[in-house]
């Protein structure tokens, strides 16, 4: 199944886009934090760059709003007038007139759930096609350590209560969007004997994450990459 910019409902493989882009969050120094583990709120990851994996968004034609449905403020409900996020959205739309942040946010919830679930299941095939290379390497290192210890992780989404834009910018021809997700999950990790070693199968926990997605402006294939994850608050 092929996807485009309007929603992040994922199924199948994403298209690889071959281009080299400089670091989103700066160059590597050797002191980078360990990867963000959705089962451990104390960890976070901010990769130095991203490479050849993409997040694709399905081709959906949005309903045209009636005149009386149009907001008074261009980004009403998603950004405050005059805020850095609002200014960033203006810049992104100027770069790519097809970009619609409202549809992006609608689909972002599906992307978030899919990636967290794939991580819990150790589904490298899904993750590799959805994450930038540095992000995938970080997730994969946690999965590998879990497998070597004989541990098994499970996650159940209870709800995604909120997802809102916290950043929008253009950088060297790329469009970058940061989204804060606030969700409720049941998370548990068991060892090879089945004993619970982290989390609880009977406890719902509140989780906040901030994820950054990026794509090349006006790319032929309007695909996005997850280029950064961190624990939010």
C-alpha positions in Angstrom: 0.0 0.0 0.0 1.4 3.5 -0.9 1.0 6.5 1.3 1.2 10.3 0.9 1.1 13.4 3.1 -2.4 13.6 4.5 -2.5 10.9 7.1 -0.1 8.6 8.8 -2.2 5.3 8.6 0.5 2.8 8.0 0.3 -0.5 6.2 3.0 -2.2 4.2 6.4 -0.9 3.2 7.3 2.8 2.9 9.2 4.1 -0.2 12.9 4.7 0.2 14.0 8.2 -0.7 17.7 8.5 -1.5 19.1 11.8 -0.3 21.6 12.9 2.2 20.6 15.5 4.8 22.6 17.0 7.5 21.9 16.5 11.2 18.6 17.7 12.6 19.9 18.1 16.1 23.6 18.6 15.6 26.5 16.4 14.9 27.5 13.4 17.0 29.9 14.1 19.8 30.2 10.7 21.4 28.2 11.8 24.4 24.8 11.1 22.9 22.0 9.9 25.2 20.8 6.2 24.9 17.8 5.5 22.7 14.4 6.3 24.1 12.7 3.1 25.3 8.9 3.5 25.4 9.0 1.0 28.3 11.4 3.2 30.3 10.4 6.8 30.8 13.9 7.7 32.0 15.5 7.2 28.6 15.4 9.4 25.6 17.0 9.6 22.1 17.9 12.5 20.0 19.7 11.1 16.9 22.3 13.2 15.1 20.8 12.7 11.7 18.6 10.5 9.5 19.0 8.5 6.4 17.0 6.3 4.0 13.9 5.2 5.7 10.6 7.0 5.3 7.2 7.4 6.8 4.6 7.5 4.0 1.2 9.1 4.2 -1.8 8.0 2.3 -3.3 10.0 -0.6 -6.5 11.3 0.8 -8.3 14.3 -0.6 -9.5 16.5 2.3 -13.1 17.7 2.5 -13.4 21.3 1.4 -14.7 23.4 4.3 -17.7 25.5 3.9 -17.1 29.3 4.2 -18.7 29.5 7.7 -16.6 26.5 8.8 -13.3 28.3 8.1 -11.4 29.4 11.3 -10.8 33.1 11.9 -7.1 32.4 12.5 -5.2 30.4 9.9 -3.8 27.9 12.4 -6.6 28.1 14.9 -6.7 25.1 17.2 -3.1 24.0 16.4 -0.9 27.0 17.0 -1.2 30.4 18.7 -1.1 33.4 16.5 2.4 34.9 16.4 4.0 31.9 18.0 7.2 30.2 16.7 5.1 27.2 15.7 2.7 29.4 13.8 5.6 31.1 12.0 7.1 27.7 11.3 3.9 26.4 9.8 3.7 29.5 7.5 7.2 28.7 6.3 6.4 25.0 5.6 3.3 25.8 3.7 5.2 28.3 1.6 7.7 25.6 0.8 5.1 23.0 0.0 1.5 24.3 -0.6 0.1 20.7 -0.3 1.2 20.4 3.4 -1.8 20.4 5.7 -0.9 20.2 9.4 -4.4 19.4 10.5 -4.4 16.2 8.4 -0.9 15.5 9.5 -1.9 15.6 13.2 -4.9 13.4 12.5 -2.7 10.7 11.1 0.2 11.1 13.6 -1.8 9.2 16.3 -1.8 6.1 14.1 1.9 6.4 13.4 2.7 6.7 17.1 0.7 3.7 18.1 2.1 1.6 15.2 5.7 2.4 15.9 5.5 1.9 19.7 3.7 -1.5 19.2 6.3 -2.6 16.6 9.0 -1.7 19.1 7.4 -3.8 21.8 7.0 -6.7 19.5 10.6 -6.4 18.2 9.2 -6.0 14.7 12.4 -4.8 13.0 10.9 -5.0 9.5 8.2 -2.5 10.3 10.5 -0.2 12.2 13.2 -0.2 9.6 10.7 1.1 7.0 9.4 3.8 9.3 12.4 5.2 11.1 15.5 7.2 10.1 18.6 5.1 10.3 19.9 6.5 13.5 16.5 6.2 15.2 16.2 2.6 14.0 19.7 1.8 15.3 18.8 3.1 18.7 15.5 1.1 18.9 17.2 -2.0 17.5 19.9 -1.8 20.2 17.2 -2.0 22.9 15.4 -4.8 21.1 18.7 -6.7 20.8 19.5 -6.3 24.5 16.0 -7.5 25.4 16.4 -10.6 23.2 19.8 -11.4 24.6 18.4 -11.3 28.1 15.4 -13.4 27.1 12.9 -10.7 28.1 9.6 -10.1 26.4 7.7 -6.8 26.3 4.1 -6.1 25.8 2.2 -2.8 25.3 -1.5 -2.1 25.1 -2.8 1.4 24.2 -5.7 2.5 26.3 -6.0 5.9 24.7 -4.1 8.7 23.0 -5.4 11.7 24.8 -3.6 14.5 22.9 -1.2 15.1 20.1 -0.2 18.6 19.4 2.4 20.5 17.5 5.3 21.8 19.5 7.7 22.7 16.7 7.7 23.4 12.9 10.7 24.6 10.9 12.4 24.4 7.6 16.1 23.5 7.6 18.3 23.2 4.5 15.4 22.2 2.3 13.8 19.8 4.7 10.4 20.2 6.5 10.5 19.3 10.2 7.5 18.8 12.5 7.6 18.0 16.2 4.6 16.5 17.9 3.9 15.9 21.6 1.9 12.7 22.3 0.1 12.2 25.6 -1.2 8.7 26.0 -2.3 6.0 28.4 -0.8 2.6 28.1 -0.4 -0.7 29.9 3.3 -1.8 29.6 4.9 -4.8 31.0 8.3 -6.6 30.5 8.7 -10.2 31.6 11.8 -12.3 31.8 12.2 -15.7 30.1 10.5 -17.4 33.0 7.4 -15.2 32.7 8.2 -13.1 35.8 7.3 -9.4 35.5 10.5 -7.4 35.8 9.2 -4.0 34.7 5.7 -2.4 34.5 2.5 -4.1 35.3 -0.2 -5.9 33.3 -2.8 -4.3 35.6 -1.6 -0.7 35.7 -2.4 2.1 33.3 0.4 4.6 33.0 0.5 8.1 31.5 3.2 8.5 28.8 4.4 11.7 27.1 6.7 11.6 24.1 7.9 14.2 21.6 8.6 12.9 18.1 10.0 14.8 15.2 9.2 13.9 11.6 11.0 15.3 8.5 10.7 15.2 4.8 12.4 16.9 1.8 10.3 19.9 0.7 8.4 19.3 -2.6 9.9 15.8 -2.9 8.4 13.7 -5.7 7.3 11.2 -3.2 5.9 13.1 -0.2 7.3 10.8 2.5 8.2 11.5 6.1 10.8 10.1 8.4 10.8 9.8 12.2 14.1 11.5 12.9 14.0 12.1 16.6 12.3 10.8 19.7 12.5 12.0 23.3 10.6 11.6 26.5 8.3 14.7 27.1 6.7 16.2 30.2 
